[in-house]
């Protein structure tokens, strides 16, 4: 599964969890029992936390990793050295 899809699904689940948490906190009598109410609140808080963590970990468009930047610069340097050793001028 692509990372972007996972982030979008986590975001949607987090928004739904926030809404559902507000609903059950405002209307606790809708839950079957106190135990179910507590389990529901804990589950929804976990979903909200998971969505927030996924948003933090999401790869931001346009950002490149340090490894890819270093490889790019190293390639440029090695190509320049290779051209210089063959007699070409920079």
C-alpha positions as CSV (number, residue, x, y, z in Angstrom):
1,X,0.0,0.0,0.0
2,X,1.3,3.4,-0.9
3,X,2.3,5.7,2.0
4,X,0.0,8.5,0.7
5,X,-3.0,6.3,0.7
6,X,-2.2,5.1,4.3
7,X,-1.9,8.7,5.5
8,X,-5.2,9.7,3.9
9,X,-6.9,6.7,5.5
10,X,-5.4,7.5,8.8
11,X,-6.4,11.1,8.5
12,X,-10.0,10.1,7.7
13,X,-10.1,7.6,10.5
14,X,-8.8,10.2,13.0
15,X,-11.4,12.8,11.9
16,X,-14.2,10.2,12.2
17,X,-12.8,9.1,15.6
18,X,-12.8,12.7,16.9
19,X,-16.5,13.1,15.8
20,X,-17.5,9.8,17.3
21,X,-15.8,10.6,20.6
22,X,-17.6,13.9,20.8
23,X,-20.9,12.1,20.2
24,X,-20.5,9.4,22.8
25,X,-19.2,11.9,25.4
26,X,-22.2,14.1,24.8
27,X,-24.6,11.1,24.9
28,X,-23.1,8.4,27.1
29,X,-26.5,6.8,27.5
30,X,-26.4,5.6,23.9
31,X,-23.7,3.1,24.8
32,X,-24.9,-0.3,25.9
33,X,-23.0,-0.4,29.2
34,X,-20.4,1.5,31.1
35,X,-17.8,-1.0,30.1
36,X,-18.6,-0.6,26.4
37,X,-18.4,3.2,26.9
38,X,-14.9,3.0,28.4
39,X,-13.7,0.7,25.7
40,X,-15.1,3.0,23.0
41,X,-13.4,6.0,24.5
42,X,-10.1,4.2,24.7
43,X,-10.4,2.9,21.2
44,X,-11.3,6.3,19.7
45,X,-8.4,8.0,21.5
46,X,-6.0,5.3,20.1
47,X,-7.4,6.0,16.6
48,X,-6.9,9.8,17.0
49,X,-3.3,9.2,18.3
50,X,-2.5,6.9,15.4
51,X,-3.8,9.4,12.9
52,X,-1.6,12.1,14.4
53,X,1.4,9.9,14.4
54,X,0.9,9.0,10.7
55,X,0.6,12.7,9.8
56,X,3.9,13.4,11.6
57,X,5.6,10.5,9.8
58,X,4.1,11.3,6.4
59,X,6.7,12.0,3.7
60,X,6.3,15.7,2.7
61,X,6.3,16.3,-1.1
62,X,9.4,17.9,-2.4
63,X,11.6,16.8,0.4
64,X,14.4,14.4,-0.4
65,X,16.2,12.2,2.0
66,X,19.7,12.9,3.1
67,X,20.9,9.7,1.5
68,X,19.6,10.7,-2.0
69,X,21.1,14.2,-1.7
70,X,24.5,12.8,-0.7
71,X,24.4,10.3,-3.6
72,X,23.5,13.1,-6.0
73,X,26.5,15.3,-4.8
74,X,28.9,12.3,-4.8
75,X,27.9,11.4,-8.3
76,X,28.5,15.0,-9.5
77,X,32.0,15.0,-7.8
78,X,32.9,11.6,-9.2
79,X,31.8,12.6,-12.7
80,X,33.9,15.8,-12.5
81,X,36.9,13.8,-11.4
82,X,36.4,11.3,-14.2
83,X,36.2,14.0,-16.8
84,X,39.3,15.7,-15.5
85,X,41.3,12.5,-15.5
86,X,40.3,12.0,-19.2
87,X,41.8,15.4,-20.1
88,X,38.5,17.4,-20.3
89,X,38.4,20.8,-18.6
90,X,35.8,21.8,-16.2
